[in-house]
Amino acid sequence: MLKKLFGKKEEPKDVVIASPANGKFVDLTDVPDPTFSEKMMGDGFAVEPSEGKIVSPVDGKVVQVFPTKHAVGIKSNEGLDVLLHIGLETVSMNGEGFEGRVSEGDKVKAGDVLVEFSLDEVKEKAKSTITPVVFTEGDQVDNISRKEVSDLTAGETEIMTITVKS
């Protein structure tokens, strides 16, 4: 407690956000769902995946795996809360076509597989395959620096650097 009161102020930390999927970059404002495009859940970006595999965009800990496996929450090692939401209106699929590869509490590295899913089933049964990546705690974010990217490689293409407040 005393260290907190009298100690040095921690410096903000940078988190590099990698692509969670192979595919194409989509600006969050272009996502055809106002919950995401109007940033009601937070800022971020989206990916139009070209295959049915989602990987962690950061090193961190899995804090939530939705029962339907269509969404995963991660807290990065730097403290950034990241939500990956596979497709739009996929919750109605009740987990059909989704296979979770992680559990709550698992430690992950950028590039580790989180969820595998049937891209064809999502195309057929959901509104879209577009996969938003949202930073849900906006008060954690000090700065966002986005790189100009188009074609994405899962776990490799760096999309953004987020400065997290200490």
Chimera marker file (.cmm) of the C-alpha trace (Angstrom):
<marker_set name="trace">
<marker id="1" x="0.000" y="0.000" z="0.000" r="1" g="1" b="0" radius="0.5"/>
<marker id="2" x="2.755" y="2.467" z="0.916" r="1" g="1" b="0" radius="0.5"/>
<marker id="3" x="4.572" y="1.658" z="-2.311" r="1" g="1" b="0" radius="0.5"/>
<marker id="4" x="1.373" y="2.449" z="-4.181" r="1" g="1" b="0" radius="0.5"/>
<marker id="5" x="1.086" y="5.803" z="-2.407" r="1" g="1" b="0" radius="0.5"/>
<marker id="6" x="4.734" y="6.819" z="-2.491" r="1" g="1" b="0" radius="0.5"/>
<marker id="7" x="6.288" y="4.599" z="-5.160" r="1" g="1" b="0" radius="0.5"/>
<marker id="8" x="7.187" y="5.570" z="-8.677" r="1" g="1" b="0" radius="0.5"/>
<marker id="9" x="4.328" y="5.945" z="-11.090" r="1" g="1" b="0" radius="0.5"/>
<marker id="10" x="4.283" y="3.072" z="-13.550" r="1" g="1" b="0" radius="0.5"/>
<marker id="11" x="4.930" y="3.982" z="-17.144" r="1" g="1" b="0" radius="0.5"/>
<marker id="12" x="2.220" y="3.241" z="-19.723" r="1" g="1" b="0" radius="0.5"/>
<marker id="13" x="2.747" y="-0.089" z="-21.478" r="1" g="1" b="0" radius="0.5"/>
<marker id="14" x="2.498" y="-0.817" z="-25.195" r="1" g="1" b="0" radius="0.5"/>
<marker id="15" x="0.591" y="-3.870" z="-26.405" r="1" g="1" b="0" radius="0.5"/>
<marker id="16" x="1.133" y="-5.043" z="-29.978" r="1" g="1" b="0" radius="0.5"/>
<marker id="17" x="-2.072" y="-6.496" z="-31.411" r="1" g="1" b="0" radius="0.5"/>
<marker id="18" x="-1.580" y="-9.194" z="-34.051" r="1" g="1" b="0" radius="0.5"/>
<marker id="19" x="-4.203" y="-10.463" z="-36.451" r="1" g="1" b="0" radius="0.5"/>
<marker id="20" x="-6.428" y="-13.166" z="-34.943" r="1" g="1" b="0" radius="0.5"/>
<marker id="21" x="-7.037" y="-14.761" z="-38.358" r="1" g="1" b="0" radius="0.5"/>
<marker id="22" x="-5.874" y="-15.122" z="-41.912" r="1" g="1" b="0" radius="0.5"/>
<marker id="23" x="-7.996" y="-12.804" z="-44.012" r="1" g="1" b="0" radius="0.5"/>
<marker id="24" x="-8.690" y="-9.152" z="-44.759" r="1" g="1" b="0" radius="0.5"/>
<marker id="25" x="-8.614" y="-6.143" z="-42.436" r="1" g="1" b="0" radius="0.5"/>
<marker id="26" x="-11.981" y="-4.413" z="-41.832" r="1" g="1" b="0" radius="0.5"/>
<marker id="27" x="-12.262" y="-1.033" z="-40.115" r="1" g="1" b="0" radius="0.5"/>
<marker id="28" x="-14.543" y="-1.358" z="-37.089" r="1" g="1" b="0" radius="0.5"/>
<marker id="29" x="-16.776" y="1.439" z="-38.410" r="1" g="1" b="0" radius="0.5"/>
<marker id="30" x="-17.442" y="-0.724" z="-41.495" r="1" g="1" b="0" radius="0.5"/>
<marker id="31" x="-18.769" y="-3.704" z="-39.514" r="1" g="1" b="0" radius="0.5"/>
<marker id="32" x="-22.467" y="-4.203" z="-40.450" r="1" g="1" b="0" radius="0.5"/>
<marker id="33" x="-23.638" y="-4.209" z="-36.834" r="1" g="1" b="0" radius="0.5"/>
<marker id="34" x="-24.086" y="-0.959" z="-34.879" r="1" g="1" b="0" radius="0.5"/>
<marker id="35" x="-22.977" y="-2.549" z="-31.601" r="1" g="1" b="0" radius="0.5"/>
<marker id="36" x="-19.503" y="-2.781" z="-33.119" r="1" g="1" b="0" radius="0.5"/>
<marker id="37" x="-19.468" y="-0.050" z="-35.795" r="1" g="1" b="0" radius="0.5"/>
<marker id="38" x="-20.646" y="2.603" z="-33.336" r="1" g="1" b="0" radius="0.5"/>
<marker id="39" x="-18.067" y="1.316" z="-30.823" r="1" g="1" b="0" radius="0.5"/>
<marker id="40" x="-20.674" y="0.652" z="-28.130" r="1" g="1" b="0" radius="0.5"/>
<marker id="41" x="-18.488" y="-2.147" z="-26.751" r="1" g="1" b="0" radius="0.5"/>
<marker id="42" x="-15.195" y="-0.327" z="-27.323" r="1" g="1" b="0" radius="0.5"/>
<marker id="43" x="-12.696" y="0.544" z="-30.027" r="1" g="1" b="0" radius="0.5"/>
<marker id="44" x="-10.890" y="-2.008" z="-32.153" r="1" g="1" b="0" radius="0.5"/>
<marker id="45" x="-10.935" y="-3.506" z="-35.641" r="1" g="1" b="0" radius="0.5"/>
<marker id="46" x="-12.333" y="-6.522" z="-37.454" r="1" g="1" b="0" radius="0.5"/>
<marker id="47" x="-11.162" y="-9.293" z="-39.762" r="1" g="1" b="0" radius="0.5"/>
<marker id="48" x="-12.963" y="-11.002" z="-42.626" r="1" g="1" b="0" radius="0.5"/>
<marker id="49" x="-11.467" y="-14.488" z="-42.027" r="1" g="1" b="0" radius="0.5"/>
<marker id="50" x="-10.469" y="-16.688" z="-44.944" r="1" g="1" b="0" radius="0.5"/>
<marker id="51" x="-10.446" y="-19.866" z="-42.846" r="1" g="1" b="0" radius="0.5"/>
<marker id="52" x="-12.078" y="-21.158" z="-39.688" r="1" g="1" b="0" radius="0.5"/>
<marker id="53" x="-9.353" y="-20.588" z="-37.138" r="1" g="1" b="0" radius="0.5"/>
<marker id="54" x="-9.042" y="-17.752" z="-34.598" r="1" g="1" b="0" radius="0.5"/>
<marker id="55" x="-5.803" y="-17.220" z="-32.683" r="1" g="1" b="0" radius="0.5"/>
<marker id="56" x="-4.874" y="-14.992" z="-29.786" r="1" g="1" b="0" radius="0.5"/>
<marker id="57" x="-3.846" y="-11.504" z="-30.917" r="1" g="1" b="0" radius="0.5"/>
<marker id="58" x="-1.867" y="-10.941" z="-27.672" r="1" g="1" b="0" radius="0.5"/>
<marker id="59" x="0.049" y="-12.708" z="-24.930" r="1" g="1" b="0" radius="0.5"/>
<marker id="60" x="-2.192" y="-12.994" z="-21.899" r="1" g="1" b="0" radius="0.5"/>
<marker id="61" x="-4.786" y="-15.009" z="-20.011" r="1" g="1" b="0" radius="0.5"/>
<marker id="62" x="-8.167" y="-16.273" z="-21.204" r="1" g="1" b="0" radius="0.5"/>
<marker id="63" x="-10.735" y="-14.641" z="-18.924" r="1" g="1" b="0" radius="0.5"/>
<marker id="64" x="-13.908" y="-15.796" z="-20.671" r="1" g="1" b="0" radius="0.5"/>
<marker id="65" x="-14.993" y="-18.392" z="-23.217" r="1" g="1" b="0" radius="0.5"/>
<marker id="66" x="-18.649" y="-17.967" z="-24.077" r="1" g="1" b="0" radius="0.5"/>
<marker id="67" x="-20.646" y="-21.228" z="-23.762" r="1" g="1" b="0" radius="0.5"/>
<marker id="68" x="-21.488" y="-20.998" z="-27.479" r="1" g="1" b="0" radius="0.5"/>
<marker id="69" x="-17.729" y="-20.726" z="-28.286" r="1" g="1" b="0" radius="0.5"/>
<marker id="70" x="-18.402" y="-17.758" z="-30.625" r="1" g="1" b="0" radius="0.5"/>
<marker id="71" x="-16.510" y="-15.288" z="-28.420" r="1" g="1" b="0" radius="0.5"/>
<marker id="72" x="-13.427" y="-15.248" z="-26.209" r="1" g="1" b="0" radius="0.5"/>
<marker id="73" x="-12.174" y="-12.631" z="-23.763" r="1" g="1" b="0" radius="0.5"/>
<marker id="74" x="-8.469" y="-12.214" z="-23.021" r="1" g="1" b="0" radius="0.5"/>
<marker id="75" x="-6.606" y="-9.959" z="-20.609" r="1" g="1" b="0" radius="0.5"/>
<marker id="76" x="-3.209" y="-9.150" z="-22.093" r="1" g="1" b="0" radius="0.5"/>
<marker id="77" x="-0.104" y="-9.362" z="-19.912" r="1" g="1" b="0" radius="0.5"/>
<marker id="78" x="-0.136" y="-5.544" z="-19.932" r="1" g="1" b="0" radius="0.5"/>
<marker id="79" x="-3.727" y="-5.425" z="-18.617" r="1" g="1" b="0" radius="0.5"/>
<marker id="80" x="-5.665" y="-4.728" z="-21.839" r="1" g="1" b="0" radius="0.5"/>
<marker id="81" x="-9.083" y="-6.427" z="-22.090" r="1" g="1" b="0" radius="0.5"/>
<marker id="82" x="-9.633" y="-7.876" z="-25.577" r="1" g="1" b="0" radius="0.5"/>
<marker id="83" x="-12.867" y="-9.441" z="-26.862" r="1" g="1" b="0" radius="0.5"/>
<marker id="84" x="-12.866" y="-11.565" z="-30.027" r="1" g="1" b="0" radius="0.5"/>
<marker id="85" x="-16.358" y="-12.091" z="-31.456" r="1" g="1" b="0" radius="0.5"/>
<marker id="86" x="-16.435" y="-14.644" z="-34.287" r="1" g="1" b="0" radius="0.5"/>
<marker id="87" x="-18.954" y="-13.576" z="-36.909" r="1" g="1" b="0" radius="0.5"/>
<marker id="88" x="-22.084" y="-11.494" z="-36.444" r="1" g="1" b="0" radius="0.5"/>
<marker id="89" x="-25.231" y="-12.937" z="-34.878" r="1" g="1" b="0" radius="0.5"/>
<marker id="90" x="-23.402" y="-16.239" z="-34.336" r="1" g="1" b="0" radius="0.5"/>
<marker id="91" x="-24.684" y="-16.625" z="-30.777" r="1" g="1" b="0" radius="0.5"/>
<marker id="92" x="-27.893" y="-18.003" z="-32.324" r="1" g="1" b="0" radius="0.5"/>
<marker id="93" x="-25.875" y="-20.954" z="-33.675" r="1" g="1" b="0" radius="0.5"/>
<marker id="94" x="-25.677" y="-22.220" z="-30.055" r="1" g="1" b="0" radius="0.5"/>
<marker id="95" x="-22.094" y="-23.415" z="-30.512" r="1" g="1" b="0" radius="0.5"/>
<marker id="96" x="-22.883" y="-25.494" z="-33.599" r="1" g="1" b="0" radius="0.5"/>
<marker id="97" x="-19.827" y="-25.473" z="-35.852" r="1" g="1" b="0" radius="0.5"/>
<marker id="98" x="-17.515" y="-24.039" z="-33.145" r="1" g="1" b="0" radius="0.5"/>
<marker id="99" x="-14.777" y="-25.938" z="-31.307" r="1" g="1" b="0" radius="0.5"/>
<marker id="100" x="-13.097" y="-24.201" z="-28.391" r="1" g="1" b="0" radius="0.5"/>
<marker id="101" x="-9.380" y="-24.882" z="-27.980" r="1" g="1" b="0" radius="0.5"/>
<marker id="102" x="-8.857" y="-22.950" z="-24.726" r="1" g="1" b="0" radius="0.5"/>
<marker id="103" x="-10.532" y="-22.669" z="-21.342" r="1" g="1" b="0" radius="0.5"/>
<marker id="104" x="-10.974" y="-19.856" z="-18.880" r="1" g="1" b="0" radius="0.5"/>
<marker id="105" x="-7.712" y="-19.344" z="-16.982" r="1" g="1" b="0" radius="0.5"/>
<marker id="106" x="-5.424" y="-20.641" z="-19.763" r="1" g="1" b="0" radius="0.5"/>
<marker id="107" x="-2.333" y="-18.584" z="-20.508" r="1" g="1" b="0" radius="0.5"/>
<marker id="108" x="-1.926" y="-17.862" z="-24.226" r="1" g="1" b="0" radius="0.5"/>
<marker id="109" x="0.670" y="-16.375" z="-26.529" r="1" g="1" b="0" radius="0.5"/>
<marker id="110" x="-0.084" y="-14.416" z="-29.685" r="1" g="1" b="0" radius="0.5"/>
<marker id="111" x="-0.765" y="-17.012" z="-32.379" r="1" g="1" b="0" radius="0.5"/>
<marker id="112" x="-2.130" y="-19.729" z="-30.061" r="1" g="1" b="0" radius="0.5"/>
<marker id="113" x="-5.369" y="-21.208" z="-31.426" r="1" g="1" b="0" radius="0.5"/>
<marker id="114" x="-8.432" y="-20.121" z="-29.433" r="1" g="1" b="0" radius="0.5"/>
<marker id="115" x="-11.340" y="-21.430" z="-31.518" r="1" g="1" b="0" radius="0.5"/>
<marker id="116" x="-11.754" y="-23.440" z="-34.703" r="1" g="1" b="0" radius="0.5"/>
<marker id="117" x="-15.031" y="-23.121" z="-36.564" r="1" g="1" b="0" radius="0.5"/>
<marker id="118" x="-16.774" y="-24.048" z="-39.785" r="1" g="1" b="0" radius="0.5"/>
<marker id="119" x="-16.494" y="-20.993" z="-42.001" r="1" g="1" b="0" radius="0.5"/>
<marker id="120" x="-19.124" y="-22.499" z="-44.312" r="1" g="1" b="0" radius="0.5"/>
<marker id="121" x="-21.630" y="-22.950" z="-41.455" r="1" g="1" b="0" radius="0.5"/>
<marker id="122" x="-21.107" y="-19.373" z="-40.274" r="1" g="1" b="0" radius="0.5"/>
<marker id="123" x="-21.587" y="-18.109" z="-43.852" r="1" g="1" b="0" radius="0.5"/>
<marker id="124" x="-24.807" y="-20.134" z="-44.083" r="1" g="1" b="0" radius="0.5"/>
<marker id="125" x="-26.341" y="-19.557" z="-40.647" r="1" g="1" b="0" radius="0.5"/>
<marker id="126" x="-25.098" y="-16.161" z="-39.409" r="1" g="1" b="0" radius="0.5"/>
<marker id="127" x="-25.324" y="-12.587" z="-40.628" r="1" g="1" b="0" radius="0.5"/>
<marker id="128" x="-21.600" y="-12.360" z="-41.446" r="1" g="1" b="0" radius="0.5"/>
<marker id="129" x="-18.218" y="-14.002" z="-40.878" r="1" g="1" b="0" radius="0.5"/>
<marker id="130" x="-16.669" y="-10.612" z="-39.993" r="1" g="1" b="0" radius="0.5"/>
<marker id="131" x="-14.879" y="-11.039" z="-36.673" r="1" g="1" b="0" radius="0.5"/>
<marker id="132" x="-14.579" y="-7.934" z="-34.477" r="1" g="1" b="0" radius="0.5"/>
<marker id="133" x="-11.686" y="-7.516" z="-32.044" r="1" g="1" b="0" radius="0.5"/>
<marker id="134" x="-12.700" y="-4.982" z="-29.399" r="1" g="1" b="0" radius="0.5"/>
<marker id="135" x="-10.870" y="-3.370" z="-26.485" r="1" g="1" b="0" radius="0.5"/>
<marker id="136" x="-13.752" y="-3.396" z="-24.030" r="1" g="1" b="0" radius="0.5"/>
<marker id="137" x="-12.339" y="-1.152" z="-21.303" r="1" g="1" b="0" radius="0.5"/>
<marker id="138" x="-11.824" y="2.171" z="-23.071" r="1" g="1" b="0" radius="0.5"/>
<marker id="139" x="-10.518" y="3.838" z="-19.926" r="1" g="1" b="0" radius="0.5"/>
<marker id="140" x="-7.498" y="1.459" z="-20.104" r="1" g="1" b="0" radius="0.5"/>
<marker id="141" x="-6.451" y="2.839" z="-23.498" r="1" g="1" b="0" radius="0.5"/>
<marker id="142" x="-4.158" y="5.843" z="-23.645" r="1" g="1" b="0" radius="0.5"/>
<marker id="143" x="-3.346" y="5.711" z="-27.372" r="1" g="1" b="0" radius="0.5"/>
<marker id="144" x="-4.030" y="3.559" z="-30.440" r="1" g="1" b="0" radius="0.5"/>
<marker id="145" x="-1.607" y="3.471" z="-33.338" r="1" g="1" b="0" radius="0.5"/>
<marker id="146" x="-2.894" y="1.509" z="-36.352" r="1" g="1" b="0" radius="0.5"/>
<marker id="147" x="-0.722" y="0.189" z="-39.139" r="1" g="1" b="0" radius="0.5"/>
<marker id="148" x="-1.896" y="0.298" z="-42.744" r="1" g="1" b="0" radius="0.5"/>
<marker id="149" x="-2.596" y="-3.360" z="-43.448" r="1" g="1" b="0" radius="0.5"/>
<marker id="150" x="-4.922" y="-5.256" z="-45.756" r="1" g="1" b="0" radius="0.5"/>
<marker id="151" x="-3.970" y="-8.929" z="-46.108" r="1" g="1" b="0" radius="0.5"/>
<marker id="152" x="-3.570" y="-10.531" z="-42.699" r="1" g="1" b="0" radius="0.5"/>
<marker id="153" x="-1.715" y="-13.577" z="-41.410" r="1" g="1" b="0" radius="0.5"/>
<marker id="154" x="-2.963" y="-15.040" z="-38.128" r="1" g="1" b="0" radius="0.5"/>
<marker id="155" x="-0.641" y="-14.334" z="-35.214" r="1" g="1" b="0" radius="0.5"/>
<marker id="156" x="1.903" y="-12.567" z="-37.416" r="1" g="1" b="0" radius="0.5"/>
<marker id="157" x="0.540" y="-9.404" z="-39.021" r="1" g="1" b="0" radius="0.5"/>
<marker id="158" x="0.803" y="-6.569" z="-36.501" r="1" g="1" b="0" radius="0.5"/>
<marker id="159" x="-2.318" y="-4.401" z="-36.783" r="1" g="1" b="0" radius="0.5"/>
<marker id="160" x="-2.145" y="-1.983" z="-33.870" r="1" g="1" b="0" radius="0.5"/>
<marker id="161" x="-0.084" y="-0.868" z="-30.937" r="1" g="1" b="0" radius="0.5"/>
<marker id="162" x="-2.169" y="0.100" z="-27.922" r="1" g="1" b="0" radius="0.5"/>
<marker id="163" x="-0.686" y="2.141" z="-25.098" r="1" g="1" b="0" radius="0.5"/>
<marker id="164" x="-2.296" y="0.941" z="-21.882" r="1" g="1" b="0" radius="0.5"/>
<marker id="165" x="-2.561" y="3.315" z="-18.937" r="1" g="1" b="0" radius="0.5"/>
<marker id="166" x="-0.756" y="2.093" z="-15.851" r="1" g="1" b="0" radius="0.5"/>
<link id1="1" id2="2" r="1" g="1" b="0" radius="0.2"/>
<link id1="2" id2="3" r="1" g="1" b="0" radius="0.2"/>
<link id1="3" id2="4" r="1" g="1" b="0" radius="0.2"/>
<link id1="4" id2="5" r="1" g="1" b="0" radius="0.2"/>
<link id1="5" id2="6" r="1" g="1" b="0" radius="0.2"/>
<link id1="6" id2="7" r="1" g="1" b="0" radius="0.2"/>
<link id1="7" id2="8" r="1" g="1" b="0" radius="0.2"/>
<link id1="8" id2="9" r="1" g="1" b="0" radius="0.2"/>
<link id1="9" id2="10" r="1" g="1" b="0" radius="0.2"/>
<link id1="10" id2="11" r="1" g="1" b="0" radius="0.2"/>
<link id1="11" id2="12" r="1" g="1" b="0" radius="0.2"/>
<link id1="12" id2="13" r="1" g="1" b="0" radius="0.2"/>
<link id1="13" id2="14" r="1" g="1" b="0" radius="0.2"/>
<link id1="14" id2="15" r="1" g="1" b="0" radius="0.2"/>
<link id1="15" id2="16" r="1" g="1" b="0" radius="0.2"/>
<link id1="16" id2="17" r="1" g="1" b="0" radius="0.2"/>
<link id1="17" id2="18" r="1" g="1" b="0" radius="0.2"/>
<link id1="18" id2="19" r="1" g="1" b="0" radius="0.2"/>
<link id1="19" id2="20" r="1" g="1" b="0" radius="0.2"/>
<link id1="20" id2="21" r="1" g="1" b="0" radius="0.2"/>
<link id1="21" id2="22" r="1" g="1" b="0" radius="0.2"/>
<link id1="22" id2="23" r="1" g="1" b="0" radius="0.2"/>
<link id1="23" id2="24" r="1" g="1" b="0" radius="0.2"/>
<link id1="24" id2="25" r="1" g="1" b="0" radius="0.2"/>
<link id1="25" id2="26" r="1" g="1" b="0" radius="0.2"/>
<link id1="26" id2="27" r="1" g="1" b="0" radius="0.2"/>
<link id1="27" id2="28" r="1" g="1" b="0" radius="0.2"/>
<link id1="28" id2="29" r="1" g="1" b="0" radius="0.2"/>
<link id1="29" id2="30" r="1" g="1" b="0" radius="0.2"/>
<link id1="30" id2="31" r="1" g="1" b="0" radius="0.2"/>
<link id1="31" id2="32" r="1" g="1" b="0" radius="0.2"/>
<link id1="32" id2="33" r="1" g="1" b="0" radius="0.2"/>
<link id1="33" id2="34" r="1" g="1" b="0" radius="0.2"/>
<link id1="34" id2="35" r="1" g="1" b="0" radius="0.2"/>
<link id1="35" id2="36" r="1" g="1" b="0" radius="0.2"/>
<link id1="36" id2="37" r="1" g="1" b="0" radius="0.2"/>
<link id1="37" id2="38" r="1" g="1" b="0" radius="0.2"/>
<link id1="38" id2="39" r="1" g="1" b="0" radius="0.2"/>
<link id1="39" id2="40" r="1" g="1" b="0" radius="0.2"/>
<link id1="40" id2="41" r="1" g="1" b="0" radius="0.2"/>
<link id1="41" id2="42" r="1" g="1" b="0" radius="0.2"/>
<link id1="42" id2="43" r="1" g="1" b="0" radius="0.2"/>
<link id1="43" id2="44" r="1" g="1" b="0" radius="0.2"/>
<link id1="44" id2="45" r="1" g="1" b="0" radius="0.2"/>
<link id1="45" id2="46" r="1" g="1" b="0" radius="0.2"/>
<link id1="46" id2="47" r="1" g="1" b="0" radius="0.2"/>
<link id1="47" id2="48" r="1" g="1" b="0" radius="0.2"/>
<link id1="48" id2="49" r="1" g="1" b="0" radius="0.2"/>
<link id1="49" id2="50" r="1" g="1" b="0" radius="0.2"/>
<link id1="50" id2="51" r="1" g="1" b="0" radius="0.2"/>
<link id1="51" id2="52" r="1" g="1" b="0" radius="0.2"/>
<link id1="52" id2="53" r="1" g="1" b="0" radius="0.2"/>
<link id1="53" id2="54" r="1" g="1" b="0" radius="0.2"/>
<link id1="54" id2="55" r="1" g="1" b="0" radius="0.2"/>
<link id1="55" id2="56" r="1" g="1" b="0" radius="0.2"/>
<link id1="56" id2="57" r="1" g="1" b="0" radius="0.2"/>
<link id1="57" id2="58" r="1" g="1" b="0" radius="0.2"/>
<link id1="58" id2="59" r="1" g="1" b="0" radius="0.2"/>
<link id1="59" id2="60" r="1" g="1" b="0" radius="0.2"/>
<link id1="60" id2="61" r="1" g="1" b="0" radius="0.2"/>
<link id1="61" id2="62" r="1" g="1" b="0" radius="0.2"/>
<link id1="62" id2="63" r="1" g="1" b="0" radius="0.2"/>
<link id1="63" id2="64" r="1" g="1" b="0" radius="0.2"/>
<link id1="64" id2="65" r="1" g="1" b="0" radius="0.2"/>
<link id1="65" id2="66" r="1" g="1" b="0" radius="0.2"/>
<link id1="66" id2="67" r="1" g="1" b="0" radius="0.2"/>
<link id1="67" id2="68" r="1" g="1" b="0" radius="0.2"/>
<link id1="68" id2="69" r="1" g="1" b="0" radius="0.2"/>
<link id1="69" id2="70" r="1" g="1" b="0" radius="0.2"/>
<link id1="70" id2="71" r="1" g="1" b="0" radius="0.2"/>
<link id1="71" id2="72" r="1" g="1" b="0" radius="0.2"/>
<link id1="72" id2="73" r="1" g="1" b="0" radius="0.2"/>
<link id1="73" id2="74" r="1" g="1" b="0" radius="0.2"/>
<link id1="74" id2="75" r="1" g="1" b="0" radius="0.2"/>
<link id1="75" id2="76" r="1" g="1" b="0" radius="0.2"/>
<link id1="76" id2="77" r="1" g="1" b="0" radius="0.2"/>
<link id1="77" id2="78" r="1" g="1" b="0" radius="0.2"/>
<link id1="78" id2="79" r="1" g="1" b="0" radius="0.2"/>
<link id1="79" id2="80" r="1" g="1" b="0" radius="0.2"/>
<link id1="80" id2="81" r="1" g="1" b="0" radius="0.2"/>
<link id1="81" id2="82" r="1" g="1" b="0" radius="0.2"/>
<link id1="82" id2="83" r="1" g="1" b="0" radius="0.2"/>
<link id1="83" id2="84" r="1" g="1" b="0" radius="0.2"/>
<link id1="84" id2="85" r="1" g="1" b="0" radius="0.2"/>
<link id1="85" id2="86" r="1" g="1" b="0" radius="0.2"/>
<link id1="86" id2="87" r="1" g="1" b="0" radius="0.2"/>
<link id1="87" id2="88" r="1" g="1" b="0" radius="0.2"/>
<link id1="88" id2="89" r="1" g="1" b="0" radius="0.2"/>
<link id1="89" id2="90" r="1" g="1" b="0" radius="0.2"/>
<link id1="90" id2="91" r="1" g="1" b="0" radius="0.2"/>
<link id1="91" id2="92" r="1" g="1" b="0" radius="0.2"/>
<link id1="92" id2="93" r="1" g="1" b="0" radius="0.2"/>
<link id1="93" id2="94" r="1" g="1" b="0" radius="0.2"/>
<link id1="94" id2="95" r="1" g="1" b="0" radius="0.2"/>
<link id1="95" id2="96" r="1" g="1" b="0" radius="0.2"/>
<link id1="96" id2="97" r="1" g="1" b="0" radius="0.2"/>
<link id1="97" id2="98" r="1" g="1" b="0" radius="0.2"/>
<link id1="98" id2="99" r="1" g="1" b="0" radius="0.2"/>
<link id1="99" id2="100" r="1" g="1" b="0" radius="0.2"/>
<link id1="100" id2="101" r="1" g="1" b="0" radius="0.2"/>
<link id1="101" id2="102" r="1" g="1" b="0" radius="0.2"/>
<link id1="102" id2="103" r="1" g="1" b="0" radius="0.2"/>
<link id1="103" id2="104" r="1" g="1" b="0" radius="0.2"/>
<link id1="104" id2="105" r="1" g="1" b="0" radius="0.2"/>
<link id1="105" id2="106" r="1" g="1" b="0" radius="0.2"/>
<link id1="106" id2="107" r="1" g="1" b="0" radius="0.2"/>
<link id1="107" id2="108" r="1" g="1" b="0" radius="0.2"/>
<link id1="108" id2="109" r="1" g="1" b="0" radius="0.2"/>
<link id1="109" id2="110" r="1" g="1" b="0" radius="0.2"/>
<link id1="110" id2="111" r="1" g="1" b="0" radius="0.2"/>
<link id1="111" id2="112" r="1" g="1" b="0" radius="0.2"/>
<link id1="112" id2="113" r="1" g="1" b="0" radius="0.2"/>
<link id1="113" id2="114" r="1" g="1" b="0" radius="0.2"/>
<link id1="114" id2="115" r="1" g="1" b="0" radius="0.2"/>
<link id1="115" id2="116" r="1" g="1" b="0" radius="0.2"/>
<link id1="116" id2="117" r="1" g="1" b="0" radius="0.2"/>
<link id1="117" id2="118" r="1" g="1" b="0" radius="0.2"/>
<link id1="118" id2="119" r="1" g="1" b="0" radius="0.2"/>
<link id1="119" id2="120" r="1" g="1" b="0" radius="0.2"/>
<link id1="120" id2="121" r="1" g="1" b="0" radius="0.2"/>
<link id1="121" id2="122" r="1" g="1" b="0" radius="0.2"/>
<link id1="122" id2="123" r="1" g="1" b="0" radius="0.2"/>
<link id1="123" id2="124" r="1" g="1" b="0" radius="0.2"/>
<link id1="124" id2="125" r="1" g="1" b="0" radius="0.2"/>
<link id1="125" id2="126" r="1" g="1" b="0" radius="0.2"/>
<link id1="126" id2="127" r="1" g="1" b="0" radius="0.2"/>
<link id1="127" id2="128" r="1" g="1" b="0" radius="0.2"/>
<link id1="128" id2="129" r="1" g="1" b="0" radius="0.2"/>
<link id1="129" id2="130" r="1" g="1" b="0" radius="0.2"/>
<link id1="130" id2="131" r="1" g="1" b="0" radius="0.2"/>
<link id1="131" id2="132" r="1" g="1" b="0" radius="0.2"/>
<link id1="132" id2="133" r="1" g="1" b="0" radius="0.2"/>
<link id1="133" id2="134" r="1" g="1" b="0" radius="0.2"/>
<link id1="134" id2="135" r="1" g="1" b="0" radius="0.2"/>
<link id1="135" id2="136" r="1" g="1" b="0" radius="0.2"/>
<link id1="136" id2="137" r="1" g="1" b="0" radius="0.2"/>
<link id1="137" id2="138" r="1" g="1" b="0" radius="0.2"/>
<link id1="138" id2="139" r="1" g="1" b="0" radius="0.2"/>
<link id1="139" id2="140" r="1" g="1" b="0" radius="0.2"/>
<link id1="140" id2="141" r="1" g="1" b="0" radius="0.2"/>
<link id1="141" id2="142" r="1" g="1" b="0" radius="0.2"/>
<link id1="142" id2="143" r="1" g="1" b="0" radius="0.2"/>
<link id1="143" id2="144" r="1" g="1" b="0" radius="0.2"/>
<link id1="144" id2="145" r="1" g="1" b="0" radius="0.2"/>
<link id1="145" id2="146" r="1" g="1" b="0" radius="0.2"/>
<link id1="146" id2="147" r="1" g="1" b="0" radius="0.2"/>
<link id1="147" id2="148" r="1" g="1" b="0" radius="0.2"/>
<link id1="148" id2="149" r="1" g="1" b="0" radius="0.2"/>
<link id1="149" id2="150" r="1" g="1" b="0" radius="0.2"/>
<link id1="150" id2="151" r="1" g="1" b="0" radius="0.2"/>
<link id1="151" id2="152" r="1" g="1" b="0" radius="0.2"/>
<link id1="152" id2="153" r="1" g="1" b="0" radius="0.2"/>
<link id1="153" id2="154" r="1" g="1" b="0" radius="0.2"/>
<link id1="154" id2="155" r="1" g="1" b="0" radius="0.2"/>
<link id1="155" id2="156" r="1" g="1" b="0" radius="0.2"/>
<link id1="156" id2="157" r="1" g="1" b="0" radius="0.2"/>
<link id1="157" id2="158" r="1" g="1" b="0" radius="0.2"/>
<link id1="158" id2="159" r="1" g="1" b="0" radius="0.2"/>
<link id1="159" id2="160" r="1" g="1" b="0" radius="0.2"/>
<link id1="160" id2="161" r="1" g="1" b="0" radius="0.2"/>
<link id1="161" id2="162" r="1" g="1" b="0" radius="0.2"/>
<link id1="162" id2="163" r="1" g="1" b="0" radius="0.2"/>
<link id1="163" id2="164" r="1" g="1" b="0" radius="0.2"/>
<link id1="164" id2="165" r="1" g="1" b="0" radius="0.2"/>
<link id1="165" id2="166" r="1" g="1" b="0" radius="0.2"/>
</marker_set>
